[in-house]
Every structure is written in structure tokens, then in C-alpha cells.
């Protein structure tokens, strides 16, 4: 049978490059005469069981040391080298070669006995058959070689069958392992479970992954180099990118603790922490690069009819929200983060939505003692407004004077100066409340990411702003907040 790519084709030789990397394997020479000599030396005949191809090779164990020479970079075989070392030449009990009589390279010449100097006779060359006896195997050796080759072929066939059986068993074990592994491969076809852990159905989750994958493949951090599966610190990456995104969303949406994720994904808790921080930063920049602030024309085109009838100039609806954090040990920080509204240490952020319900503005988080008016001024949203726009907000947003400079109007419920509201004031309050409720729905949808259900530890303060912004942006990948029949 033909020699393999990394196997020796000489009979009785089982050398394989996988198990003998110190050996070199050499192709048959291109010259027909030298190729015939090689075939004779290795005792093979070309036919159905043996054909010489570019992959048919002879290993270096069948050549003498002087058959090699060193090139500037490696050891190579001389162009005149011929294989000469074989198993059959080392067999025990072999009769020693017959002693050969000396044979002249040229026939000797002698003169005739009659002394004639003109005629010259030549001695006939003596035929030496000892060489043939030494190189030609006996019938018993031929039978033994054929038997040995058949045994090897049967052994190879058995090994191939065993290899196929092991491969099938390996596939079954992989399939069984995938059912026991906590990841996308296990839940990637179940919309209900994926919605629970990530907030998205399977198709939307994979669409999100394909969107961020180009940036994730080139992710640069203190832990992973771009386009590599090994970390800069020498640790191999033990998870697929899609499973890392799945783990991040399990932390953000389902609110699973890092210790719990470490057990589920079979890694160290410090690995989970690093991956959460890395993906929070990545998504913060990738999703944050999407322009979510719409133009005046886009707002008008998507504006529900109820806004067109009553508040057609509305550009954005504003409201602030707070998330509880661990109380700092510093009395100064504790007083700055304390919120009298929540009676707890908090971070506060400003959210703005378009009349159609889509989030169009997300501010950075501020300490809990900061007022709504001050956050609005510091967030930069006023710079985005244009002349003639209208802003809708709760009555706590006393930003009329700031908006007046931009020639922007403010729609807020009226304050109660007298003992009670007039009928017109009540109707106006109810009217604004029925429209402003959508910003509270948008905030509630963001807080469905259960990471924000519990008190955020101070150790997370360095990435809480990114986590909050990503949570807000991910709501844009879900269905519309206001249904068609509500418009």
C-alpha cells in the first residue's frame, strides 16, 4: 500500500513522524534509474499494493551518516544517497556472505603462447554470483515478508476501526458534555430560558453577538491580546466569546452573583470578575457609538398621534432614577451619596426618551444628593436641544430658566400654590402624567436587569456607570415600548 505522508514505506519499518520527530522522511528521487535502485533496495514492487506518489517516503534510519550533509539551516540528503540499512540485513542467524574472489575491473590481457605479438587474447571475465546471493532474498524470506506485511495491514485495519470507534465515542461524550455545560450551546435553542438569562430570545441574542463580534475579536485589555485565545499573562482563554457575552448578560439581566457564575461556568471567581469588567467596557464603547439622539424630523415621523394633537413640539421626556449602593465608610462620601428620597446611599442618573418611547439620552451617574435640576445642567442634554423644541418632565425639574436661554419650552405639571388645584390644573396634570408615564416605563424596563435589584457594592463603583449605560442601551434591542394601539 502507498506510504503515508509521515510514514516510512520500507517493509518491516513502522517509523512515523508523529512518534519519531527526530527522524527525517525523504521522497523517492526523480531520476528513473536512481528510483529503480531505491525500489530494489527496499524490496518493493510497484503494483496495486504499492505505488510511488509524492507522499511515499523513506525515513532517515535507512541511510548511512555520510549520506547526509548540512545546509545552512538543516540536514539534507545527498543527491547520490541510496538506502542501505534494513531490518532483514540485521536478522539473527543469517549465514555470512560467501567470500568473493577478487575480480579485476577490466579483463586481463595476455599474449598467445606461440609468441605472436600481433594477436592479443583476453581472459573472459569471471562471473560473480555471490552478490546476487547476498541481495536476493530466498523464497522463505519472501514468504516471511509477505506474511509480515499482511499482519501489519490487518493491524492497521484494526487500528482504523478502533480509531473510528473512539471518534464516535468522543462525539457522544462531547454531546453529553454540552448538555451538562452552562452556556449558549446548551440553551441556545430555548427562547424561554435565553429570555430569562439574557433578556433576549435566541435570534436576537445571536444578532447582538454578531454585531459586537468584530470588536470583541480585536478586544484589547489587560487580560487578553487582540485576535488571540491566550492572555497576555499566559493563561489560556477557557471560554468562547459567545459564552463570555452570555455570562455577562447572566450577571446583568439575571443578577447572578460572580461566585455562582464561577461555579456554573467552571472557572475561578477572579476570571468571572475580569470578564464582566472587560465586556462592560467593550459594550459601553460599541453600543455607545450608536447615535441614539434623533433629529427633529425623525422625532416628528415617529411621534404618536396623541403627542401630535397636544404637544407636537416635544423633543424629549426627562426623568431621573436612582440605584442603591453600599454606604461608603467615609463620612464625606456617605453624605454625598445619601438620598433623602430613598433614605439610602445612591447613584442618580438622567434618562430621556423620545415621544415614541425609545431611550434617546443617558447621562452619567451622579451622587444621590445631587438635585434633578443640577443633573440636567451637568449632563449636557440642554446643548442637544434646538430652538423651538419642547421638553416634558416632572414638576421637580425647575429648569425653565435654563431652557429659556435656548428658546426651548418646558411642559411640567403645575405646582400647588393655593389650597387645591383648579379643574384646569387637574386636567393638565393628568394629561402630562398620562404621556410622561412612558419614561417611567423605560426606566422600569432598564431596571428589569436584576443586577440593580440589590445594593451595589462599592467594589463595583469603578464599572457601575458602564453597567448602567449598557443596561439602558440593551433595552433598544428589545421590542418597542409603546405599542401601535397606544399611539
N, C-alpha and C positions, 0 to 999 in steps of 0.2 A: 504493500500500500504506500502511497506517497508520503514523504516526510512532512511533518507539520512545520509550522512557521518557526517554532522554537524547539524542535526536536531533532535528534540525530537519526539519520536513515540507515545507519550501518546495522546489520543483523547482530543480535545479542547485546546491543548498546541501548540503554534506556535513559541516556542523559537528556535532561530537559532544562531549558534556560531558567525556568521558574525555581528549580531546586538547585541548580548549579550556576549561579550568576558569574562565578569566576571563569567559566568556560566561554569560548567564542565559537560561533557557528558560521560555516563558510559554504557558499554556493558552489555548484559544480562549474568548472572552467568553461568558457565559451568556445575555446578551441576544440573541434571534434576529436582530434587524436588524443589530446590530454584527457578529454572527458571519457573516452573509451578506457584509457588506462585507469582512471578513478573507478569506473564501473567494475572492471576486472578485479581491482584490488579489494573493493568492498564486497565482492562476490554477490552481486545482484545482477539480474537480467531485466531489462525493460520489457514491460508487458502490461497485462490487465491489473496485476497486483503491485506493480512498481513503475511509476512514471516520473521522469525528472521534470520538475517545474521550478520557477524562481524561488519557491518556498522549500525545496528539497535541499537539505544542508547536511554537512558532516562536521561533527564537533572537533574541537582542537585537541582532544585526548588521543586522536588517531594520527597525529603528526609529531615529528621529532622537534626538539627545541630549535635546531638550526633551520627548520623550515619557516621560521618567523623572523621578522625584522621589525625594528621600532621606527615608526614615523614620528614627526614632531609632536603628535598628540596621542597616538595609540599604537598598539602592536598589530601588525598586519601580516598576512600570509604571503610568502614569496610566490611569484608567478610560476615558478617551476616546481613547487612543492607537490608531493604525492603522498596520500595517506599510506602509512606503513605499520601502524600499531593496531592490532585487533585482538579480540578475545581468543580466537582459535589459535593464534600464534603463541598464546600463553598457556594452552591446555596442558595439564599434567599428564605424564605417561606417554608423551609423544616421542616417537623414535627420532634420534638425532639425524640430521641430514647426512646423506652419503657424502663421503669425501670425493671432491671433484678433482679430476686430473687437470693439470694446467693446460689451458687452451690458448694457443697463440692468437693474437688479434688478427694476424694476417697469415695465410698459408705459407709454410716454409718452402723454399725452392732448393732443388739440388740438381746437379748435373747428371747426365746419363753416364751409366757405368762404362760405356765404351769410350769415354773421354771426349765425346763430341761436344765442342764448346758452343755450337750454334743452337742446338735444341735444348730447351730447358723444360723440365717436368716439374710439376707442382704436386706436393702431397695433398691428398684430399682432406678437407677439414674434418676433424673428429666431432661427431655429433654428441652433444652433452644432454642427456635426458634427465639428469639429476635435478636441474632447475624446474623442469615440468613436474617432476615428482614432488618437489618441495612446495609449489604454489597451487597445484591442482588437488582439491580435496578428494578423498576416497568416497566411495558410494555410502559407506557407513556415516561419514561426516556429513554428506549431503542430506541423508535421511534424518540425521540428528538436527541439522539446521532447519529443515522444513518442519520437523516436529516442534522445534522450539519456537519458530515463527508462528505456527498455528496456535500454540499455547499462549503466546503473547497477544495474538489477535483476539482470542477468546477472553483473555484477561482484560483487554481494553474494552471489549464489548460489555463485559460485566460491570466495569467501572463506569462506562457511559450510562448504563441502566441505573446504577446506583446514584450517579450524579443527577439524572432526571428525577429519580425518586426523592432525593434530598431537596432538589429545587422545588418540587411540588409541595413537599412538607414545609419548606421555608415560606412559600407563598401563603399557605394555610395559617402558619404562625403569625405572619405579618397581618393577615386579615383579622385574626383573633386579637392581636395586639392593638390594632386600630380601634376595635370595639371597646377595649379597656382604656385607651388613651383619651385624656380630656383635651379635645381640640376640634378644629374645623372638620378634620376627616371623619370624626365620629358624629358630629351634629350638623354637618354642612348641608344636609338634605331635609332637615326638620325645621320648618318655618317657626313653629311654636316655641321650640327651645332656643333657636337663634334669636327670636324676638325677645325672649326673656333675658338672655345673657348680653345681647348687644344692642337691643332696641331696633334692629332691622330684620327684615325677612332675608332669606338666603341670597336671593338675587341682588338685593340692594347692598348687602354686606360685601359681596364679591365685586360689585360695581365700585363701591368705595375703595376696596383694596386695589383694584386695577388703576384707580385714579391716583392713589398715593404711592403705588409701587415704584414708578421711576425714581421718585425722590428717596424712597426707602432703600432701593438698591444702591444708591450713592450716599447713604446716610453716614455722616462723619460725627463721631462722638469720642469720648474718652475711652470707650469700651470696644467699638468696632471700627475697622477701616472700611473705606468705600469699596463696594463690589467684592467683598471677601467674606468668607464664612468663619474666619478666625479673628479673634480680638487682638487689639494692639498689645495686650498684656499676655498673649499666648494662650488664652482659654478658647476652646472651640465653641462656636455658636451652636447651642444644643436645640434650637427650635427653628422652624420655618418662619419666614416673615409673616405669612398669613396667620400663623398661630400666635405670633407676638402681638399682632393687631387684635386678634381675638382675646388674648389675655388682657390687653389694655382696656378693651371695652367691657370685659367682665369686671374689672376693677371700677371703671367709671359708671357703667349702667347698672350692673347688679350690686355694686358696692361690696364685693367680696374682699376680705382682708388679704393683705400680702402673704401672711402665713398660710392662709387657706389656698391661695393661688400656688404657692410653692409646693404644697402637697399635691394639688391637682395636676400641676404640670411637671412634677418630679424634678424640681431644681431648688437651689438654695434661695432663701428669702432675700438675700442681698442681690441675687440675679434678678428677681422679680422687681425689686425697687429700682434697679438701674434701667431695666427695660421700660418700666412705667414712665420714669422721668424722660428717657430718650424719646419715646413715642409721643409724650405730651408736647415736648419741644418741636418735634417734627411736624405733628398735625397742626400745632399753633401757627407755624410758618406756612405750611402748604395750604391748609384751609383758610388761613388768614389772608392769603394772597388773592382770594376770590373777591372781586368787587361786589359787595352786597349793598352798598348805598346806591339806590336807583335815581335816575334822572327824573325831572319833573314830568316829562312825557310818559315815562314808564309807570310812574305812580298814577297818573290820570287814566292810563289804559287799563290798569288792573284794579281800579278803585270800585268797591261795591256801590250799588245804586243808592243805598241809604246815606252814604257819605256824599255822593254827588248831589243829593237832594238838599242836605242840611249843612254840610261842612266841606264844600268842594275844594277848598284850598289846603286841606290838611296834608302835610308832608310827612309827619311822623307823630307817633303816640309814645309818650315817655312815661317811665315809672322806674323806681328804684327797688331793689330787693337786697336781702341780707342773708349771709350764711354764717352759722355759728362756728367759732374757732375755740381752741383751747385757751384758757385765760393765761396770759403771759405772767411769769414770775416777777417781772419788773413792774413796779407800781406806775411808772410813767407810761409804759406801753399798755398796761391794763386800763388806765384811764382813757387813753386814746382810742382803744378798740371797744370800750364799753358802749353798748347801745341802750339807751333808755327805753326804746320801743320794744326790744327783745329781752331786756334785762339780762344781757349776756354779752360777752365779748364777741364781736362780729366783724366781718368784712362786708362792705356795701358796694354795689355796682349799679350802673345805669343801663337800662335796656330800652331800645327804641324799635318800634315796629311800623311797617307801612300800613295803610288802611286795609290792605288785603290780608294782614296777619303775619306776614313774613318778617323775621328779625332783620333789621337794616342797620342797627348800631349796637355795639357792645363796648362799654367803657372798661377801663382798668378797674381793679378793686381798690377801694379806699377803706380807711379805718372806720369803725362803726359810729364814731362820734361826729363824723362829717355830715353836714346837712345836705338835703337833696339839692338845694339851690347851689351850694358850693361845688358839689359833684358835677352838676350840669355845666357850671362855668369852667371847671378844670378839665372836663372830659374832652372838649373840643368840638362838640356837636354843633354849637352855635356857628362855628366857622363853615359848616357844611350847608347851612340853610341859605336860601336865596330870597331876594326881595319879593314880597307878595305871598310867601308861604305862611302856613298856619300850623301851630303846634298844639296838640291836645295833651293834657296832663291832669294829674290830681291837684287838689287845691293847695297841697303843700309846696308846690313848685312856684314860688314867688319870683319868677324870672321875667316878668313883664318888662321891667326897665331894661334888661339886657337884650331882649328880643326887639325892643322898640328901636334900638340903635341900628339894627339890621332891617328895619321895616318889616318885621315878622309879627303876626298877631298870635295871641295866646288864648286858647279855649280851655277854661278850668271851671269847676263847679263854683257857684257863688259862696262867699263867706256869710256867716250869720252874724249880722251886726245888731239886729233887733231881737226880740224875744223869740220870734219864729219867722220862717220863710214865708214869702208870699206864694200864691199859687203859681205865678210865672217862674219864680225861682225854683220851686219844687219840680216843675215840669222840665226846666232847663237842666237841673241836677240829674234827674232821671234819664234825660236824653243823652247827656255826656257819659253818664255811668254805663248805659247800655252799649255805647261804642267803645269806651275806654276799657271795658272788661276784657277785650281781646289781648291787651298787653299783659294782663294778669294771667290769661290762659297760656300765653307764650312763655312766661316765667315759670308757670307750673309745669309745662312740658319740659323745660330745661331741668327743673328740679326733680323730674322723674328719673334722672341719673342718681341712683341711690347713694353714691359716694357722699352726697351733700345732706343725707338724712341724719347722720351722726355728727358729732362735734369734730371738726377738722383739727388734727394735731398740729402743734407749732412746727414740728419737723417737716411738715408738708408746705410750709409757708413759702418756700422758695419756688414751688411749682404750682401753687394753687391758682394763680392768675391764669396760667396756661390751661390748666384743667378746666376752669370755669369757662374760659373763652371757647375751648374745643367743644364742651358740652352744649354751649349755645349754638355754635356753628353746625353741629351734627343734627340739630333739630330741622335744619333746612333740607336735609336729605330724607326727611320723612314726608308724609302726605301734607296737603295744605291745612292750615289751622282753621280757616273759615271755609265751610262747605258752600257749594253753589246755591243751595236753598237758603243759606243765611245771608247771601248777598242780595 
